[in-house]
Amino acid sequence: MPTLELAYSEAETIALEAAAIGRLTPEQAQVLRTFFADLEKNALSVYQAGRMVASHSYDRTEIAKFWKGECDWFAAQLQILDTFETILAEVGAELDLKPPRQTLQDILEACFAHHEIHA
């Protein structure tokens, strides 16, 4: 399984290529579906790991700082998704990005809540 960075690079190349030629092949669409499913799974894993890390600290300031970092990371993941949606919409690609978007939004809200509780 490739790293998320490598997968992101491949997905970005596919999306930009599709934008340049104005269409997305079925094979490219499948690669992107896999990328977004992996992005969603990775986000859930990062959040679960974050909960474990934060549970081992008793310093409110450190916990708040940790969750702020997590908020920033998940916000960046949502930005990546926004960029892909924009590019793919231009070529008329019909990829359902609602599930990964909802997952990322839910996790981001949870991270903000953790941060607020400890800030």
C-alpha positions in Angstrom: 0.0 0.0 0.0 1.5 3.3 -1.0 2.0 6.1 1.4 -0.7 8.8 1.6 1.7 11.3 0.1 2.5 9.1 -2.9 -1.2 8.4 -3.3 -2.0 12.1 -3.1 0.6 12.8 -5.8 -0.8 10.2 -8.0 -4.4 11.4 -7.4 -3.3 15.0 -8.1 -1.6 14.0 -11.4 -4.8 12.1 -12.4 -7.1 15.1 -11.6 -4.9 17.6 -13.4 -4.5 15.3 -16.4 -8.3 14.9 -16.5 -8.7 18.7 -16.3 -6.3 19.2 -19.1 -8.0 16.7 -21.5 -11.5 17.4 -20.2 -12.5 13.9 -19.1 -11.7 11.2 -16.6 -11.2 7.6 -17.7 -12.9 4.8 -15.8 -9.5 3.6 -14.6 -8.6 7.0 -13.3 -11.9 7.3 -11.6 -11.2 4.0 -9.8 -7.8 5.2 -8.6 -9.5 8.4 -7.3 -12.2 6.4 -5.5 -9.5 4.3 -3.8 -7.6 7.5 -2.9 -10.6 9.1 -1.3 -11.6 5.9 0.5 -8.0 5.7 1.9 -8.1 9.3 2.8 -11.2 8.7 4.9 -9.8 5.6 6.5 -6.6 7.4 7.3 -8.5 10.3 8.8 -10.4 8.0 11.1 -7.1 6.3 12.1 -5.4 9.6 12.8 -8.3 10.7 15.0 -8.4 7.5 17.0 -4.6 7.7 17.5 -5.0 11.3 18.6 -7.5 10.3 21.2 -5.1 7.8 22.6 -2.2 10.3 22.6 -4.3 13.0 24.3 -5.6 10.5 26.9 -2.1 10.0 28.2 -1.6 13.7 29.1 -2.8 15.6 32.1 -1.6 19.0 31.1 -4.6 21.0 29.7 -2.4 23.4 27.8 -0.6 20.5 26.1 -3.8 18.8 25.3 -5.3 22.0 23.9 -2.2 22.5 21.8 -2.3 18.9 20.5 -6.0 19.2 19.5 -5.3 22.6 17.8 -2.6 20.8 15.7 -5.1 18.1 14.8 -7.7 20.7 13.8 -5.2 22.2 11.5 -4.4 18.9 9.9 -8.0 17.9 9.4 -8.8 21.4 8.0 -5.9 20.8 5.5 -7.4 17.5 4.5 -10.8 19.2 3.8 -9.0 21.8 1.7 -7.4 19.0 -0.3 -10.9 17.5 -0.8 -12.2 20.9 -1.9 -9.5 21.3 -4.5 -10.2 17.9 -5.9 -13.9 18.6 -6.0 -13.3 21.8 -7.9 -11.0 20.1 -10.5 -13.3 17.1 -10.9 -16.4 19.2 -11.3 -14.8 21.0 -14.2 -14.5 17.7 -16.1 -17.9 16.5 -15.1 -16.5 13.5 -13.1 -19.2 11.9 -11.0 -17.4 10.8 -7.9 -19.4 10.8 -4.7 -17.1 12.7 -2.3 -19.9 13.3 0.2 -18.9 10.4 2.5 -15.2 11.4 2.9 -16.3 15.1 3.2 -18.8 14.2 6.0 -16.2 12.1 7.8 -13.6 14.9 7.7 -16.1 17.5 8.8 -17.3 15.3 11.7 -13.7 14.7 12.8 -12.8 18.3 12.5 -15.8 19.3 14.7 -14.8 16.7 17.3 -11.2 18.0 17.3 -12.5 21.6 17.8 -14.7 20.4 20.7 -11.7 18.6 22.3 -9.6 21.8 21.8 -12.3 24.0 23.3 -12.8 21.8 26.3 -9.1 22.0 27.2 -8.3 25.6 26.1 
